[in-house]
Amino acid sequence: MLRLEANQAVNLTILGIATFVNAPSPALAQSPLTSVAMDPFIRAVETIKRSVSPVDCMAVHGAEAKILQRAGSAFFISKSGDFMTAAHVIRGMRKGDKPCPTSALTLPVDSWHPESRDETFAWFPFDTSECRIDDDSDLAVCRLNQDLLGPKLTSMLSPVTFEWNVPPDGTQVAFTGFPMYARDPMTVRSAVSAYRIQWQSEKPGPELLLDRPAWPGYSGSPVYLSDGTVIAILVAGGKDDATGITLARPASLIRKFLSEEQKK
């Protein structure tokens, strides 16, 4: 069960997610190990969890709020609420088969508690029409309708730090997001398969290939190194002959995109 807060406490229902209802009782839940000395990625994952959010389509009626669709994942690039996601996530919310009454990010009011049956969240709306989109690179940058500097959850919010250099093939990475209607963030470990130019595209651009599949909902997730610095944004999972490969846009392309945004 989830509890959602805006200006006041409201009830939240996520449609079609029976796994939330069938959560184990506290007596059966397992506590994760706390030691991170042997694996630096463990600490990086905990850091990135403070930077990510699901991108949701919501129906809000007074004190009742329902998440109609978990459209993708996003990560914060500023304390005030600027965030990035994949362009096709925003496009889908604008022109999907089902209307998206309220576009929002949902965040826990203190921290993620995947081991608990109940969590309390706050939701923050944004206008998809205000997002800047680059369809060629599949990048989008958006801003929440309200500043995040005020809410109490600011203490757990941490904008990402970028690593602008391209890592060599074989570099170990991870990506964290909200696939398959996940209530809490999920992480996949991977490695860089290749950095290349999309030479078959009409508008060639750089991309990173990762050697692990990305489940639906991971689009817009940050791809990062063991020190927590972000090197790319996940935009697509492989299909057909490329099944098992994940596509990401490297930080060099993100920097160009954000530089163009600042000039406007």
Secondary structure, 3 states (H helix, E strand, C coil): CEEEECCCEEEEEECCCHHHHCCCCCCCCCCCCCCCCCCHHHHHHHHHCCCEEEEEEEEEECCEEEEEEEEEEEEECCCCCEEEEEHHHHHHHHHCCCCCCEEEEEEECCCCCCCCCCEEEEEEEECHHHCEEECCCCEEEEEECCCCCCCHHHHHCCCCCECCCCCCCCCEEEEEECHHHCCCCEEEEEEEEEEEECCCCCCCCEEEEECCCCCCCCCCCEEECCCCCEEEEEEEECCHHHCCCEEEEEHHHHHHHHHHHHHC
